[in-house]
């Protein structure tokens, strides 16, 4: 993996630019995908493989443009894949500095791919890994940006949570720093911790967020500076500290550090579907959280990688029972 200055034509188009070489097969879409809160996440825009992301840095808001290239075949192809990184706004320099980790620069699969370890994996996982060499685990380092939408997903359907997040970001976020005429329309910087804390109770209600989840957001963000410092800690320690905040349990902490730290081992215990899915994939039978952890125990240190490979395999578990009902709290 190497980092180089971007070409002058690229650099001239942005406040700060960089070209990043992953040094191996690379998929930007599959790597960044877990950070998006669905297709309606207005802090992201994906256009023809180019990813735009608006967010707040310690220096202020930034608009980040990630454009992959190289790694193709044929006489005109560039053999080595790379990602051109451009940023605009007061936080441009900070955004570009953090971009390689966001793109998975620190994600190291060598232990997973070591022959003796690899041989212990189920055939499904080995085959998925063979087809997924371009996948990296992203590390955004942005605790608030990941924590809030994940809290909104507690004990509700994904549809409900994403609808609420979309409404609140549109209502209380700010327009992304302009990147000239190419700025995607509607790109929004999600609210800062201070802006989230100023959301009135009736707006949470209007978004369909119950008082338990909104209270958890408010509790967590009252110590936003300390929360952001968790990004510098090891994933396990950061996850443990997150769980000292009332309303944040093992599921929420795991979902956060998977995205902020690129944690290769954290498992979303308590997920409505995951244990049954992993059990069906590995044994043909559904299981509970304790059973899932027992099944994954031989691959301690890489359990999240195993789960990602199962998900990449295309496996679909049988439907065992009714789906969770979508609740609409806005009329209560």
Secondary structure, 3 states (H helix, E strand, C coil): CEEECCCHHHHHCCCEEEEEECCCCCCHHHHHHHHCCCCCCCCEEEECCEEEEEEEECCEEEEEEEEEECCCCCCCCCCCCEEEEEEECCCHHHHHHHHHHHCCCCCCCHHHHCHHHHCCCCHHHHHHHHHCCCCCCCCCCCHHHHHHHHHHCCCCCHHHHHHHHHHHHHHHCEECCCCHHHCCCCCEECCCHHHHHCCCHHHHHHCCCCHHHHHHHHHHHCCHHHHHHHHHCCHHHHHHHHCCCCCCCHHHHHHHHHHHCCCCCCCCCCCCCHHHHHHHHHHCCCCCHHHHHHHHHHHCCCHHHHHHHHHHCCCCCCCCCCCCCCCCHHHC
